[in-house]
Amino acid sequence: MGVTLRRATESDRRAWRDFVLRSNNGTVFHLPEFLDYHPAGRFDNHHLIADCGAGIESVIPGAITVRPDGAWFRSYPGASYGGPVLDDSASLSDTERLVDALLEYCGDAGFRGVEMTPPPAVYSRRPHDYLEFALVKRGFTYPKRELTAVIDLTRLGEELTLGFRSSALRGVRKARNSGVEVEENPDFSLFYPVLEANLQERHGVRPTHTLDELERLSALLPGSIRQFVAVKDGVVMAGMVMFHCNPRVTLAFYISHDTEHQALRPVNLVYMEVIRWAKSMGYRYLDLGTFTLNMDVNHGLCRFKESFSARGIFRSTLSGTVR
């Protein structure tokens, strides 16, 4: 049976959300509620629904970006991960049919190409590389491949410290002995100034989300965004903002600290307590985010994340022309 692609409509929202939640590889970034936080006009949205005649077969959030060589379908420029959401039962043949349908749709629409950053395999209920295989087979290449630091929580026993390097544990002890404590706190305004100052000082950039956008996202996705802060004497020294991506993976979207208090190692304690929390919540993996940029490794950050048992897996962007 062929696959028909069409633009998503407002009436699709419930079925779209339900499909993502029961899918093989869907994440919070594929949900219509997440996409809602972007203000009108920021992106030229072009979300697609794949219909096989018996219901939704795939959802592909997308937006059109105009480049010098023409318009490109991107899935999704305003999200960490995108690409087609696949049903758990999708076979290689199903996936190839879907990719062919997407390329045909984009070609008929006059788009020059397609670009996407699918979730890494650990985000899937049943990991496979069918989508990547189908895309590469059809001439897609990798304009960007980064390493994201992932902790396999299932390999950590009840005694978490057995999985960490001594350098990580020394930092945890230093923070605790100095009176630093970690607490979950939903007030993003407490940590946001620390995050904003750190990103500006170290990288000359602003956070991906404004404070208002972060609060809006939290309201749109109740319980899906959790914040942990390291505090001493009422002062927020470090923090981590976690995104519930799906039942298998929680993502540390923001990790930052106040450099003035770095010697107390508050970040070490935040890592320890968030790992403990993630394991208790039943997640299988904790994604600590990338430690590369355009294949350039931040070795200090890599070693730090590795000291808490993380290992790098590819976060790949694929791109290909359709005409």
N, C-alpha and C positions, 0 to 999 in steps of 0.2 A: 504494500500500500504506500502511495506517495505521501510526501510531507508538504503541507501547505503553510507558508509563513504569511502572517498578517500583522498589521500594527495593533498593539494592545490598546484597549479602550478602558474607560472607567469601570465598565461592567465586568471586566476581567479581574479586578483587583482581588476579590476573595479567592477565586480559583487559582490565580497566580500565587498568592501567598500560601495557600494549602499545598500546591504542587512543590514549591520551594522547600517547605518544612518537611515533606515526606520524601524528598529527592535523595539522590546519591551524593551529590556534591554541592548542593545549595548552601549559601551562607547568608548572614544578615545583610551583606552588601547587595544581594540579589532581590531583597524584599522591597515591595513598593513603598512601605513605610520609611525605609532608609532613604530611598531616592527622593522622598517628599521633602527632606530637610533642605535641599538645594533651592535657593530662591528662584522664582520664575525668571527665565531669560539667561541664567548662568550657562545652561547647556541647551542645545537643540535636540531635545529628547526624541528617540526613535526606537521605543521598546517593541520587541517582537514576540509573538506567540506562535509556536509550531503546533499545528493541529493535524492529527493523523486521521480524523474522522470519528474517532472514538474518545475524544477529549484531548486535553493538553498533553503534548509529547515533550515539549521543552519551552522554557522561557529564556529569552536573550535580552537583558536590559541593554540599551544602547543609546548613543547620541551621535550626531553628525558633526564632524570637525572638518573645516575647510583648510586644506593645505595647498601649497603652490601647484601641485599636480592634480588637484581636484578634491572632491568631498570624500571623506572616509567614514565608514561605520566603525565606531569604537565602543567596546563593551568592557567597562563603562568608565569614561574619563573622570568621574567624580567618586570612584570607589576603589578600595584596595584590590578587590578581586571582581572579575566579571566572567564573560564567556557564557556559553550555553549551560543552563541547568539541565542535568540529565536524570532520567528516572533510574532507579536502582536496577531495573531489569534491562536497561539499554545494552544491546550487543554491539560488537564492532560494526556490523552491517547497519544497525540503526544509527550509530553515530556518524558513519560515512554518509548515509542518506541525508542526515540533518545538515552536515557541513556542505554537501552539494546544494541542498536547498537554500542555505544561507548565501552561498556564493552566487547562485542563480538570481536570488532576490536582489542582492546588492548590485549585480550587473544590470538587471532590468531597471533598477532605480537610478542608474547612471552614476553609482558610486565608484570611485577609483580603487578602493581597497578596504580591507578589514583588519582591525587590530584588537587584540584582547589579552588580558592577563588572567587566565583561569586560576582557581585555587590550587595550591599544591596537592599532591595525591593524598597526604595525610588528612585532608579535610573531608575525604570521601568515606561513606559507609563501606563501600567495596572499592578499594583503590585500583585504578587501572589507568593506562595512558592512551586509551582509544582516541580521545579528542585530539591530543597532541600528535598522535600517529597520523590521523586523517588530515590534519592541517599541514604537517610537514610533507606528507605524500603529495599534497596538492601545491607544493611550492612555497609554503610559508617558511619564513626564517625568524631568527631571534634578534630583534633589534636591542633587546635588553634581557639579561639574565642576572639576577641577584641571588645572594644567599640569605635566607631568613633563618634565624636561630630557633630551633624547635626542641623542646624537652619532651621526651617520651615518658609521661608520668607513670605508665604501667611498669616501667623497669625500676622505679623508685619504691623501696619497701616502706614499711611503717617508720623506720628510722631514716628520715630523709637525708641526714648528714652523711650517710654512707655513700651517697651518690655525688657528693660535691668535693671539690679540691680543697686542700687545707687553706689556700689563700682566701677562698670564699668564706670559709668558716671563721677565719680570724677576723674578717670584716664584720660578720654577724655578731661575734662576741664583743668586738669593740663598740658597736652601736648599742648593744644591750647594756654593757657595763657603764656606758656613758649616759644611760637613762633615756635612750630613744625608744619609743614605742610605735607600733604600726596599728592603725585602726582603719576600718572601712568608714568612709564618710561621703555622702552623696552631694555635698556642697562643693561644686566644681570651682567656685570662686576662691576657695582656700588654696588650691594647688595651682590654678591657672597662672597667677603672677610668677610663680617659680618656673613653670614650664616656659612661659613667654620670655622671661629674662634669659634663661639658659639657652634656648634656641637662637635668640638674637646674638648672644655673646659668642656662642660656639660656631654657629653656622650662618648668621646674618639673615635668618628667615623667621617667619611667623608660624605659629601652629596651623595645621591644616584647617582646623575649625576655630571660629571665633567662640568666645565664651557663650554667647547667645545661641550659636548653632549647636554647641555641645549640650546645652540645657534643652534645646528643642529636640535633639536626637533622643535624649534620655526620656523625654515626654512621649515621643512618637513610638519608642520601643521600650516600654516599661520592663525593668529588670535586666535589660540586655547590656547596659553600660554600668560598670561598677568602678569605683575609685577607692584606692588605698593610699594613705598618706603616712609618712614617718614624722612623728611629732615629738618635740621636747620642750617642756615649759611653755606650751601653747604655740610654739613656732613650727610651721610646716617646713621641713627640711628637704623632703623628697616625696615622690609619689609615682603612682602607676595607674593609668586608666585602662581598664580591660573591656574589650568588646566580646560579647557572647556571639561567636560566629555561627556555631551550630552545636548540637549535643556532644560533638567530639572534640572541638577545639575552642579555646579561649585565646584571644589575641591581645597582647600588650600594645595598644595603639600609641600610647604616650608613656615614656619613662623619662624622668628628669629629676634633677636635684639642684639645690642652692649651693653653688661652689664655695660659699663662705663657710659652710658646715661639712664640706666633703671629708675632712679628716675624721669625723665621727662615723663615717661609713654608713649613713642612713640608707643608701641604695641597696647595700647588701642585705639589710634586714627586710626591706620591702620585697626584694626577690624571694627571700626565704619564706616570708609569710604569704605572699601571693601564690607561690608554688604549693604551700601547704593547703591554702584555700582551694586552689584549682583541683588538687587531688581529692579533697573532701567533697567537692561538688560533682565528682564523677567524670570530669573531662579526661580524655585519653592523652591529649597533647596540649602544650602551652607554647604558643608562638610568641617569641620575644622580639620579633621584628628583625629587619635586615641589619647586617654589619658590613655591607658592601654598597658602593655607589658607582655605577658604570664599571663594574668588575674591579674597582679599586678597593682593596680590603682595609678596613680600619682594624688593624691587628690588635690594638689595645681593647677595643670593644669586643672583638671576636674572642680574645682570651678570657675576658670577664664573663661573657655569656657561657662560654665553654666550661668555666669553673663551676657553674651551676648545672652541669650535665647537658647543656644544649649542644646540638650539632646542626650544621648548616644544610639546608635543603634548598633546591632551586625554586625561585619565584620568577617564572619566565613570562615574558611578553612575546607574543607571536604576531607576525604581520605578514600580509600577503595581498597582492593585487588581484583584481577580479576582471580587469579588461585592459 
